[in-house]
Amino acid sequence: MRRLAWLAILAVSFLFAQGQAQNLAPAPAQSSEVAAHIHGEMSFLASDALGGRGSATHDELVAATYVASQFQSFGLEDVQLQRVPLPSGNATYNAFALLRGSDRALAGQTLLLSAHLDHLGTRTTSSGEVIYHGADDDASGTTAVLELARALGSLPAHPRRTVLFVCFGSEETGGQGHQYFLQHPPLPLASIVANLEFEMIGRSDTAIRSTQLWLTGWERSDLGPALVKHGAPLVADPHPEQHFFRRSDNFDLARQGIVAQTVSSYGLGPHYHQPSDDLAHIDFDHLTRAIESMIAPIEWLANTDWRPAWNFGGRP
């Protein structure tokens, strides 16, 4: 944990410098404090210094350590870096933390909020080294998990259910981080009542309203409609032909029976898996609204005794 403390100091210094240099100004309708946190976290995770957070690289480890240090600063419990050994001899890392439930009857149930840490890293081209920053994919989702952890951790009382926050490593190379997590979970998998993965929420999708987000596998469970009733601006995934439900960490959790779906707002476009997926192409107003819009519905889900369920034929 000494390493985490050192990186926390480094990250704070970096974020302060970034904030001063960019004169970050949130939209007036949004919480200035939340917007500032989002700008700072994104500016670190998608910085040149982290080199695109390539799967199983030192840069990915720095990102994972940063996330763990943030979890620590929020006062969460059981903060860990989970080392995932790979056949190559390298390792990837998951960062996770717990917010233990306050209700005896519900504390044994877990809400999992997740994203993936990694992106494509730095690649050598004919014009030299090029950084694939992965600002939207998936620094935006990692930032969402951090801000939800901050919001739920700052409540006057812990939610009734336990909340597990996880940022997975190596999603881009086959999901080795979440696969290891399934084999070595910090809590019994049977305790997880729902998983919401956050993936690419840094820009709006022109296929839906700019204020909306979409949920993969909408028709598969009753989770989306329930969250909408409590204020979530969710709609069905407008790109069913892309099979996004199967293309993030949630899918293997869903195959274990967990109601696990992904929140997103980005259809495939010109910045996807390109060097231009950088901070300059993030819509920070949209990102801030997206994260803030999910806080109250997730707080409800963490406090209700209602359990999501698969619709008939919906479980993969």
Secondary structure, DSSP 8 states (H G I E B T S, - for coil): -HHHHHHHHHHHHHHHHHHHHHT----TTS-HHHHHHHHHHHHHHTSGGGTT-BTTSHHHHHHHHHHHHHHHHTT-EEEEEEEEE-TTS-EEEEEEEEE--S-TTTTTSEEEEEEE--B-EEEEETTEEEEE--IIIIIHHHHHHHHHHHHHHTSSS--SSEEEEEEES-TTTT-HHHHHHHHS-SS-GGGEEEEEEE---SS--TTS-TT-EEETTGGGBSHHHHHHHTT--EEE-S-GGG-GGGSSTHHHHHHTT--EEEEE---S-TTTTSTT-SGGG--HHHHHHHHHHHHHHHHHHHH------B-TTT--
